[in-house]
Amino acid sequence: MSPRQPSLARWFHAATSYPPARDPRRVGLRHAAAGTVLALPRPRLLACPLEEAIAGRASCRRFAAEPLVLADLSTLLSAAYGCRGQVSVGGFGFQARPVPSAGAIYPLDIHVIALSVTGVAPGIYRYLPARHALEGGPAPLSRDFLSDLFLGQHHAAAAGVLAVVTARLDATLARYGDRGYRYVLLEAGHVVQNLDLVASALGLACLDLGGFLDRMLDETLRLTHEVSLYGAAVGHPSTEDGGDVRAMPRVVPAEDL
Ligand SMILES: Cc1cc2nc3c(=O)[nH]c(=O)nc-3n(C[C@H](O)[C@H](O)[C@H](O)COP(=O)(O)O)c2cc1C
């Protein structure tokens, strides 16, 4: 099937994006120019049985102040979208990855808003799968600003990191036309499910985030040819008073933005 002009997909993306808040509190997030590369340590070997990781997964809305250790962040990123060496199938070569991708295009990226990670300055980074490294640098992150970005979800901004899965839509739409939009969303789901399960296997907790101000998040991450699709807050769950880590959020209706 020959791909059609991918106009519907872009229209749909824009039409379903949340607008900026009426009075956006712009804190002028500036982060280091691309180029500062921080090598990540080797990912941990997971000892937790898969069924335990699945059973333990829950949306966490009560994060503890304890920072994430870098080895855990490394393990999460590697399991979500790391590169596992070159494969060649029938003369077609591509990078083996922990998630599938329509046409082996791999149009996604993971950006890491590091809030509290040992050995990493709070800031904004892009995961470089081929190098298993982070690129980016410190940024004057305010948890209030991040909470606004995620529709007033303070519980998300209390995590150790906010991971944001972004997509280079052109890559997949050029091949599949508008139908490719479905594929990038499905692929983002694969990535975030890996984050959910590996967080659970590491004794951490995750909250998947579909609610955010699209354009402001794109701007914060300095995206040029990509769009933000899906977020995941990861950190240590707070078990301080024995309450349920799921603690349901206050829902912010889109019309209140
Ligand atoms: C696509 C998607 C987007 C979501 N976005 C949010 C969100 O923005 N904020 C939030 O608190 N939970 C969000 N969730 C989590 C759901 O609310 C949660 O999965 C649901 O309440 C079931 O609870 P459980 O995950 O603990 O089993 C999202 C889940 C999915 C799959």
The ligand as an ORCA input file, in Angstrom:
! r2SCAN-3c Opt
* xyz 0 1
  C      -2.300      6.175     28.498
  C      -2.379      6.389     29.992
  C      -2.306      7.672     30.497
  C      -2.356      7.885     31.871
  N      -2.208      9.146     32.349
  C      -2.256      9.354     33.687
  C      -2.056     10.659     34.197
  O      -1.804     11.633     33.476
  N      -2.106     10.801     35.542
  C      -2.334      9.753     36.407
  O      -2.364      9.961     37.620
  N      -2.511      8.500     35.927
  C      -2.463      8.272     34.599
  N      -2.596      7.000     34.108
  C      -2.699      5.875     35.043
  C      -4.144      5.359     35.204
  O      -4.914      6.314     35.902
  C      -4.079      4.021     35.965
  O      -3.391      3.085     35.180
  C      -5.453      3.475     36.338
  O      -6.061      4.298     37.305
  C      -5.375      2.036     36.872
  O      -4.603      1.996     38.063
  P      -3.273      1.114     38.190
  O      -2.331      1.525     37.103
  O      -2.732      1.398     39.581
  O      -3.642     -0.329     38.043
  C      -2.526      6.775     32.750
  C      -2.590      5.491     32.217
  C      -2.504      5.299     30.866
  C      -2.530      3.883     30.331
*
